[in-house]
């Protein structure tokens, strides 16, 4: 499980640059660079989140389901990088986010 740092301050799950979810999904099936990826689990802070899927504490270790087929860290749709950085300061949608740790094969 990679250590996850998230700089997407507008994400409802971001708490002090850590993700409160136990698992996230990195989208970008045909990505050839980081800009072609996004955090498919992103939710804008202005959205109402009615369930408590993120209750129970925040951890630096979050499971990452990676759909970026051309990333060197993708091992059968699981990120095997030691660390992952999700970027997208000021983003209000998943499209404004990216996996900065993406490394093309």
Secondary structure as the mmCIF struct_conf table of DSSP 4:
data_model
#
loop_
_struct_conf.conf_type_id
_struct_conf.id
_struct_conf.beg_label_comp_id
_struct_conf.beg_label_asym_id
_struct_conf.beg_label_seq_id
_struct_conf.end_label_comp_id
_struct_conf.end_label_asym_id
_struct_conf.end_label_seq_id
STRN STRN1 UNK A 3 UNK A 6
TURN_TY1_P TURN_TY1_P1 UNK A 9 UNK A 10
STRN STRN2 UNK A 11 UNK A 11
TURN_TY1_P TURN_TY1_P2 UNK A 12 UNK A 13
STRN STRN3 UNK A 14 UNK A 15
TURN_TY1_P TURN_TY1_P3 UNK A 16 UNK A 17
STRN STRN4 UNK A 18 UNK A 19
BEND BEND1 UNK A 21 UNK A 22
STRN STRN5 UNK A 23 UNK A 27
TURN_TY1_P TURN_TY1_P4 UNK A 29 UNK A 30
BEND BEND2 UNK A 32 UNK A 33
HELX_RH_3T_P HELX_RH_3T_P1 UNK A 34 UNK A 36
STRN STRN6 UNK A 38 UNK A 39
TURN_TY1_P TURN_TY1_P5 UNK A 40 UNK A 41
STRN STRN7 UNK A 44 UNK A 44
TURN_TY1_P TURN_TY1_P6 UNK A 45 UNK A 46
BEND BEND3 UNK A 47 UNK A 47
BEND BEND4 UNK A 51 UNK A 51
TURN_TY1_P TURN_TY1_P7 UNK A 53 UNK A 54
BEND BEND5 UNK A 56 UNK A 56
BEND BEND6 UNK A 60 UNK A 60
STRN STRN8 UNK A 61 UNK A 61
STRN STRN9 UNK A 63 UNK A 66
TURN_TY1_P TURN_TY1_P8 UNK A 69 UNK A 70
STRN STRN10 UNK A 71 UNK A 71
TURN_TY1_P TURN_TY1_P9 UNK A 72 UNK A 73
STRN STRN11 UNK A 74 UNK A 75
TURN_TY1_P TURN_TY1_P10 UNK A 76 UNK A 77
STRN STRN12 UNK A 78 UNK A 79
BEND BEND7 UNK A 82 UNK A 82
STRN STRN13 UNK A 83 UNK A 87
TURN_TY1_P TURN_TY1_P11 UNK A 89 UNK A 90
BEND BEND8 UNK A 92 UNK A 93
HELX_RH_3T_P HELX_RH_3T_P2 UNK A 94 UNK A 96
STRN STRN14 UNK A 98 UNK A 99
TURN_TY1_P TURN_TY1_P12 UNK A 100 UNK A 101
STRN STRN15 UNK A 104 UNK A 104
#
